[in-house]
Amino acid sequence: MPSDPDARLVALLKSARRILVFTGAGISTNSGIPDFRGPQGVWKTRQPVYYDDFMSSETARIEYWDFKLETWDLYRMARPNAAHDAIARLESAGRVEAVLTQNIDGLHEIAGTSRAKLVEIHGTDRWVACQTCGELSDPEPHFEAFRKTRKPPLCHCGGLLKPATISFGQCLREDDLRRAASATENADLVLALGSTLSVYPAAHFPLAAAERGAPYVIINRGKTEHDDHPRLSLRLEGDVADVLPPAVDAALR
């Protein structure tokens, strides 16, 4: 049975017209995608491949594509959950300024969040990008080719191909930073969902919107780094997929 919505959250959602939604790994765990930075997460047990190493070393590229091959089936088969759907409903109702996500799973777009509103600050595994010409392509044939040949794929232009995520040591995209900063200026409510708010510069954006006066709501299972911030308006403990959807339904009725 759905839980009763939190009345405080419902009231904030009802009054907002330009919501900045900020999401982290906790919003996708109900879709079968693990929290890679959690206690048993991949990044706790495996050294990351840095971007400069990827660009300069065939060995590093093989290691990188190996790791991405491990997670490709997870992302390919995953489907949005009730939290992703609730955010898409907020946009359909004209209430969303931007959806700024740390996640690379592509589930917001599958759920119906428009590209115009979506900022994937750490990129996406739903595409492969050429590091020379910038062309985007479908990941599946590249993963299948790598699975068979163990050779990192190349673009038709000869450039190195890489899933379109931001690797360690790789600069964030200027356009994404600009769009995220613009959303913080315009937001009249901030929802931080399923994030420990510990990865910067991404976690700076919800805080910046709160510091300029937007009410700040955090929904997460477990502690976050912003729990004690003086601008925090409402802190709800729990699974985002349980807490957010009934509140959105009540606010939009």
C-alpha positions as a Markdown table, in Angstrom:
| # | Residue | x | y | z |
|---|---|---|---|---|
| 1 | Met | 0.0 | 0.0 | 0.0 |
| 2 | Pro | 1.3 | 3.5 | -0.8 |
| 3 | Ser | 2.3 | 5.5 | 2.3 |
| 4 | Asp | 0.4 | 8.6 | 3.3 |
| 5 | Pro | 2.1 | 11.7 | 1.8 |
| 6 | Asp | 4.0 | 14.1 | 4.1 |
| 7 | Ala | 1.8 | 17.1 | 4.4 |
| 8 | Arg | 4.8 | 19.5 | 4.6 |
| 9 | Leu | 6.2 | 18.2 | 1.4 |
| 10 | Val | 2.8 | 18.4 | -0.3 |
| 11 | Ala | 2.5 | 22.0 | 0.7 |
| 12 | Leu | 5.9 | 22.9 | -0.7 |
| 13 | Leu | 5.2 | 21.1 | -4.0 |
| 14 | Lys | 1.8 | 22.8 | -4.3 |
| 15 | Ser | 3.3 | 26.3 | -4.0 |
| 16 | Ala | 6.3 | 25.7 | -6.3 |
| 17 | Arg | 6.4 | 26.5 | -10.0 |
| 18 | Arg | 10.1 | 26.2 | -10.8 |
| 19 | Ile | 11.5 | 23.1 | -9.0 |
| 20 | Leu | 15.2 | 22.2 | -9.2 |
| 21 | Val | 15.3 | 18.4 | -8.8 |
| 22 | Phe | 18.7 | 17.0 | -7.9 |
| 23 | Thr | 19.1 | 13.2 | -7.9 |
| 24 | Gly | 21.7 | 10.7 | -6.9 |
| 25 | Ala | 22.2 | 7.0 | -6.9 |
| 26 | Gly | 19.5 | 6.4 | -4.2 |
| 27 | Ile | 16.8 | 7.2 | -6.7 |
| 28 | Ser | 17.8 | 4.3 | -8.9 |
| 29 | Thr | 18.4 | 1.5 | -6.5 |
| 30 | Asn | 14.7 | 0.4 | -6.8 |
| 31 | Ser | 15.4 | 0.0 | -10.6 |
| 32 | Gly | 18.1 | -2.6 | -9.8 |
| 33 | Ile | 21.1 | -0.3 | -10.1 |
| 34 | Pro | 23.5 | -0.4 | -7.1 |
| 35 | Asp | 24.9 | 2.6 | -5.3 |
| 36 | Phe | 28.4 | 2.4 | -6.7 |
| 37 | Arg | 29.8 | 4.6 | -3.9 |
| 38 | Gly | 28.0 | 2.8 | -1.1 |
| 39 | Pro | 29.7 | 0.6 | 1.5 |
| 40 | Gln | 29.9 | -2.4 | -0.9 |
| 41 | Gly | 30.0 | -0.2 | -4.1 |
| 42 | Val | 32.2 | -0.8 | -7.1 |
| 43 | Trp | 34.2 | 2.3 | -6.3 |
| 44 | Lys | 35.1 | 0.9 | -2.9 |
| 45 | Thr | 36.6 | -2.3 | -4.4 |
| 46 | Arg | 38.0 | -1.2 | -7.8 |
| 47 | Gln | 40.4 | 1.5 | -8.8 |
| 48 | Pro | 39.0 | 3.9 | -11.3 |
| 49 | Val | 40.5 | 4.5 | -14.7 |
| 50 | Tyr | 41.5 | 8.1 | -15.1 |
| 51 | Tyr | 40.7 | 10.0 | -18.3 |
| 52 | Asp | 44.3 | 10.8 | -19.1 |
| 53 | Asp | 45.2 | 7.1 | -18.8 |
| 54 | Phe | 42.3 | 6.1 | -21.0 |
| 55 | Met | 43.5 | 8.5 | -23.7 |
| 56 | Ser | 47.1 | 7.5 | -23.5 |
| 57 | Ser | 47.1 | 3.7 | -22.7 |
| 58 | Glu | 45.6 | 0.8 | -24.6 |
| 59 | Thr | 45.9 | -1.3 | -21.4 |
| 60 | Ala | 43.8 | 1.4 | -19.5 |
| 61 | Arg | 41.3 | 1.4 | -22.3 |
| 62 | Ile | 40.8 | -2.3 | -22.1 |
| 63 | Glu | 40.4 | -2.1 | -18.3 |
| 64 | Tyr | 37.9 | 0.7 | -18.7 |
| 65 | Trp | 35.8 | -1.1 | -21.3 |
| 66 | Asp | 35.9 | -4.3 | -19.1 |
| 67 | Phe | 34.4 | -2.4 | -16.2 |
| 68 | Lys | 31.8 | -0.8 | -18.5 |
| 69 | Leu | 30.9 | -4.2 | -19.9 |
| 70 | Glu | 30.2 | -5.4 | -16.4 |
| 71 | Thr | 27.6 | -2.7 | -15.8 |
| 72 | Trp | 26.2 | -2.4 | -19.4 |
| 73 | Asp | 23.6 | -5.1 | -18.9 |
| 74 | Leu | 22.4 | -3.5 | -15.7 |
| 75 | Tyr | 21.8 | -0.2 | -17.5 |
| 76 | Arg | 20.4 | -1.7 | -20.6 |
| 77 | Met | 17.7 | -3.7 | -18.7 |
| 78 | Ala | 16.9 | -1.2 | -16.0 |
| 79 | Arg | 13.6 | 0.6 | -16.1 |
| 80 | Pro | 12.4 | 3.8 | -14.3 |
| 81 | Asn | 10.7 | 3.4 | -10.9 |
| 82 | Ala | 7.9 | 5.4 | -9.2 |
| 83 | Ala | 10.3 | 8.2 | -8.2 |
| 84 | His | 11.5 | 8.8 | -11.8 |
| 85 | Asp | 7.8 | 8.7 | -13.0 |
| 86 | Ala | 6.8 | 11.2 | -10.3 |
| 87 | Ile | 9.5 | 13.7 | -11.4 |
| 88 | Ala | 8.2 | 13.3 | -15.0 |
| 89 | Arg | 4.7 | 14.1 | -13.8 |
| 90 | Leu | 5.9 | 17.3 | -12.1 |
| 91 | Glu | 7.4 | 18.4 | -15.4 |
| 92 | Ser | 4.3 | 17.5 | -17.4 |
| 93 | Ala | 2.4 | 19.8 | -14.9 |
| 94 | Gly | 4.8 | 22.6 | -15.7 |
| 95 | Arg | 6.4 | 22.7 | -12.3 |
| 96 | Val | 10.1 | 21.8 | -13.1 |
| 97 | Glu | 12.9 | 24.2 | -13.8 |
| 98 | Ala | 15.5 | 21.4 | -14.3 |
| 99 | Val | 16.4 | 17.9 | -13.3 |
| 100 | Leu | 20.0 | 17.8 | -12.4 |
| 101 | Thr | 21.3 | 14.2 | -12.0 |
| 102 | Gln | 24.5 | 12.7 | -10.9 |
| 103 | Asn | 23.4 | 9.4 | -12.4 |
| 104 | Ile | 24.6 | 7.9 | -15.6 |
| 105 | Asp | 21.8 | 5.4 | -16.1 |
| 106 | Gly | 19.5 | 7.4 | -18.4 |
| 107 | Leu | 16.4 | 6.5 | -16.4 |
| 108 | His | 15.1 | 10.1 | -16.1 |
| 109 | Glu | 14.9 | 10.4 | -19.9 |
| 110 | Ile | 13.2 | 7.0 | -20.3 |
| 111 | Ala | 10.6 | 8.0 | -17.7 |
| 112 | Gly | 9.7 | 11.0 | -19.8 |
| 113 | Thr | 11.9 | 13.9 | -18.5 |
| 114 | Ser | 12.6 | 16.0 | -21.5 |
| 115 | Arg | 16.1 | 16.7 | -22.8 |
| 116 | Ala | 15.4 | 20.4 | -22.5 |
| 117 | Lys | 15.0 | 20.0 | -18.7 |
| 118 | Leu | 17.6 | 17.3 | -18.0 |
| 119 | Val | 21.2 | 18.0 | -17.0 |
| 120 | Glu | 23.2 | 14.7 | -16.7 |
| 121 | Ile | 26.1 | 16.4 | -14.9 |
| 122 | His | 28.3 | 13.2 | -15.0 |
| 123 | Gly | 27.2 | 12.1 | -18.5 |
| 124 | Thr | 25.3 | 9.0 | -19.5 |
| 125 | Asp | 26.0 | 5.3 | -20.3 |
| 126 | Arg | 23.1 | 5.4 | -22.8 |
| 127 | Trp | 25.5 | 6.7 | -25.5 |
| 128 | Val | 29.1 | 6.2 | -26.7 |
| 129 | Ala | 31.0 | 9.3 | -27.6 |
| 130 | Cys | 34.0 | 9.8 | -29.9 |
| 131 | Gln | 36.7 | 11.7 | -28.1 |
| 132 | Thr | 37.9 | 13.3 | -31.4 |
| 133 | Cys | 34.8 | 14.3 | -33.4 |
| 134 | Gly | 32.2 | 14.1 | -30.7 |
| 135 | Glu | 29.7 | 11.9 | -32.5 |
| 136 | Leu | 27.3 | 9.9 | -30.4 |
| 137 | Ser | 26.4 | 6.3 | -31.2 |
| 138 | Asp | 24.5 | 3.3 | -29.8 |
| 139 | Pro | 26.6 | 1.5 | -27.2 |
| 140 | Glu | 25.4 | -2.0 | -27.9 |
| 141 | Pro | 27.4 | -2.8 | -31.1 |
| 142 | His | 30.5 | -1.4 | -29.5 |
| 143 | Phe | 30.1 | -3.5 | -26.4 |
| 144 | Glu | 29.4 | -6.6 | -28.5 |
| 145 | Ala | 32.5 | -6.0 | -30.6 |
| 146 | Phe | 34.6 | -5.5 | -27.5 |
| 147 | Arg | 33.2 | -8.7 | -25.9 |
| 148 | Lys | 34.3 | -10.7 | -29.0 |
| 149 | Thr | 37.6 | -9.0 | -29.8 |
| 150 | Arg | 38.9 | -7.5 | -26.6 |
| 151 | Lys | 39.9 | -4.5 | -28.6 |
| 152 | Pro | 38.6 | -1.0 | -27.5 |
| 153 | Pro | 36.4 | 0.3 | -30.3 |
| 154 | Leu | 37.3 | 3.2 | -32.6 |
| 155 | Cys | 35.2 | 5.8 | -34.4 |
| 156 | His | 34.9 | 5.9 | -38.2 |
| 157 | Cys | 37.0 | 9.0 | -37.9 |
| 158 | Gly | 39.8 | 7.0 | -36.1 |
| 159 | Gly | 39.1 | 8.6 | -32.7 |
| 160 | Leu | 38.8 | 6.7 | -29.5 |
| 161 | Leu | 35.3 | 5.7 | -28.4 |
| 162 | Lys | 34.2 | 5.9 | -24.8 |
| 163 | Pro | 30.8 | 5.7 | -23.0 |
| 164 | Ala | 29.5 | 9.3 | -22.8 |
| 165 | Thr | 30.2 | 9.6 | -19.0 |
| 166 | Ile | 32.5 | 11.9 | -17.2 |
| 167 | Ser | 35.5 | 9.9 | -16.1 |
| 168 | Phe | 37.8 | 10.7 | -13.2 |
| 169 | Gly | 40.0 | 13.5 | -14.2 |
| 170 | Gln | 37.8 | 14.6 | -17.1 |
| 171 | Cys | 36.3 | 18.1 | -17.2 |
| 172 | Leu | 32.6 | 18.5 | -16.8 |
| 173 | Arg | 30.9 | 19.9 | -19.9 |
| 174 | Glu | 30.6 | 23.7 | -19.9 |
| 175 | Asp | 27.1 | 23.7 | -21.2 |
| 176 | Asp | 25.9 | 21.4 | -18.4 |
| 177 | Leu | 27.5 | 23.7 | -15.8 |
| 178 | Arg | 25.9 | 26.7 | -17.4 |
| 179 | Arg | 22.5 | 25.1 | -17.5 |
| 180 | Ala | 22.8 | 23.9 | -13.9 |
| 181 | Ala | 23.9 | 27.4 | -12.7 |
| 182 | Ser | 20.9 | 29.0 | -14.5 |
| 183 | Ala | 18.5 | 26.6 | -12.8 |
| 184 | Thr | 19.9 | 27.5 | -9.4 |
| 185 | Glu | 19.1 | 31.1 | -10.1 |
| 186 | Asn | 15.5 | 30.5 | -11.1 |
| 187 | Ala | 14.4 | 27.7 | -8.7 |
| 188 | Asp | 11.7 | 28.4 | -6.2 |
| 189 | Leu | 12.1 | 24.9 | -4.5 |
| 190 | Val | 15.0 | 22.4 | -4.4 |
| 191 | Leu | 14.4 | 18.7 | -4.0 |
| 192 | Ala | 17.6 | 16.7 | -3.4 |
| 193 | Leu | 16.6 | 13.0 | -3.8 |
| 194 | Gly | 18.7 | 9.9 | -3.1 |
| 195 | Ser | 22.0 | 11.6 | -2.8 |
| 196 | Thr | 24.5 | 11.8 | 0.0 |
| 197 | Leu | 25.4 | 15.3 | -1.4 |
| 198 | Ser | 29.1 | 14.6 | -1.0 |
| 199 | Val | 30.3 | 14.7 | -4.6 |
| 200 | Tyr | 31.3 | 18.2 | -5.8 |
| 201 | Pro | 30.9 | 20.3 | -7.8 |
| 202 | Ala | 27.5 | 18.7 | -8.4 |
| 203 | Ala | 26.3 | 19.0 | -4.8 |
| 204 | His | 27.1 | 22.7 | -4.9 |
| 205 | Phe | 24.0 | 23.4 | -7.1 |
| 206 | Pro | 21.2 | 22.5 | -4.7 |
| 207 | Leu | 23.0 | 24.3 | -1.9 |
| 208 | Ala | 23.5 | 27.4 | -4.1 |
| 209 | Ala | 19.7 | 27.6 | -4.8 |
| 210 | Ala | 18.9 | 27.2 | -1.1 |
| 211 | Glu | 21.3 | 29.9 | -0.1 |
| 212 | Arg | 19.6 | 32.4 | -2.5 |
| 213 | Gly | 16.3 | 31.6 | -0.8 |
| 214 | Ala | 14.6 | 28.6 | -2.3 |
| 215 | Pro | 13.1 | 26.1 | 0.2 |
| 216 | Tyr | 15.4 | 23.1 | 0.4 |
| 217 | Val | 14.1 | 19.5 | 0.8 |
| 218 | Ile | 16.3 | 16.4 | 1.2 |
| 219 | Ile | 14.8 | 12.9 | 0.9 |
| 220 | Asn | 17.4 | 10.2 | 1.4 |
| 221 | Arg | 17.9 | 6.8 | 3.1 |
| 222 | Gly | 20.8 | 7.6 | 5.4 |
| 223 | Lys | 22.8 | 10.7 | 6.3 |
| 224 | Thr | 23.8 | 13.4 | 3.8 |
| 225 | Glu | 26.4 | 16.1 | 4.1 |
| 226 | His | 23.7 | 18.9 | 4.0 |
| 227 | Asp | 21.6 | 17.5 | 6.9 |
| 228 | Asp | 22.8 | 20.2 | 9.3 |
| 229 | His | 22.8 | 23.1 | 6.9 |
| 230 | Pro | 20.9 | 26.2 | 8.2 |
| 231 | Arg | 19.1 | 26.6 | 4.9 |
| 232 | Leu | 17.5 | 23.1 | 5.0 |
| 233 | Ser | 13.7 | 23.4 | 5.1 |
| 234 | Leu | 12.7 | 19.7 | 5.3 |
| 235 | Arg | 14.6 | 16.5 | 5.8 |
| 236 | Leu | 12.7 | 13.2 | 5.2 |
| 237 | Glu | 14.4 | 9.9 | 5.8 |
| 238 | Gly | 13.4 | 7.0 | 3.6 |
| 239 | Asp | 13.4 | 5.6 | 0.1 |
| 240 | Val | 12.6 | 8.3 | -2.5 |
| 241 | Ala | 10.4 | 5.9 | -4.4 |
| 242 | Asp | 8.2 | 5.5 | -1.3 |
| 243 | Val | 8.2 | 9.2 | -0.1 |
| 244 | Leu | 8.0 | 11.3 | -3.3 |
| 245 | Pro | 5.3 | 9.7 | -5.5 |
| 246 | Pro | 2.4 | 10.0 | -3.0 |
| 247 | Ala | 3.3 | 13.6 | -2.3 |
| 248 | Val | 3.5 | 14.5 | -6.0 |
| 249 | Asp | 0.1 | 12.8 | -6.5 |
| 250 | Ala | -1.5 | 14.8 | -3.7 |
| 251 | Ala | 0.1 | 18.1 | -4.8 |
| 252 | Leu | -1.1 | 17.7 | -8.4 |
| 253 | Arg | -4.7 | 16.6 | -7.6 |
